[in-house]
């Protein structure tokens, strides 16, 4: 969806060449649903240099009943470096996104998302909250021209019965707010520079009670896309998130990988680069 690559006349494989930027953001979500008949697989991971912890997610996005509706799921993972720290799968998200507005003329794209949070992660090991929850997010995106694009997010997450590991079977209601914005620039074909800013006000279980934590992060990065053989679009990304508040990770490394391919004959016919 994001990168449209031109096939060179004298090569067997498509070259690295891109058109307007739309998809494959890192920490900020874009407001563009999947093309009809095209599925996307996304793997991303963050390394915290201060603690040595790794966190990662795997997301799979499917168009449903055309471009207007999209279904997806996100599976988080955590590998904590400290002894006895949590390592494993976190709380899984089941997502539905509706393409409310398309990017046309001066009007931006808008695609609100609602997610059901499943309590699949162990709250005793710090991998989850031990309760189902709901997340709402409103992404807004605009393609300014062939070289510049921007995205804005605003969201809220509610977990009504988060378990307290140090005081079972006690639970607490948690509400967190988040927002973000990004600017994307394509200086040359297939290479995209990103500047993302994300912030959140999180309620978290801490000890036997609830703590409010404010986090803000600036995430500069780069991504490279390629339309490969078989109609598969590949995108690789690298960024260096910088924490701007005490509760945010001070400095880390962010890795991104995406593969997008057709699952219908009609979609495959449109992906012959």
Secondary structure, DSSP 8 states (H G I E B T S, - for coil): --------TT-SS--S---S--S--SSS--S----TTEEEEEEEEEEETTT--EEEEEEEEEEETTTTEEEEEEEEEEE--STT--EEE--EEEEEEE--B--BTTB-EEEEEEEEEE--S-TTTTS--SS-EEEEEEEEEEE-SSSEEEEEEEEEEEEEEEE-GGGTT-EEEEEEEEEEEEEEEEEETTEEEEEEEEEEEEEEEETTEEEEEEEEEEEEEEEEEEE-GGG-EEEEEEEEEEE-STTS-SBEEEEEEEEEEE-SHHHHHTT--
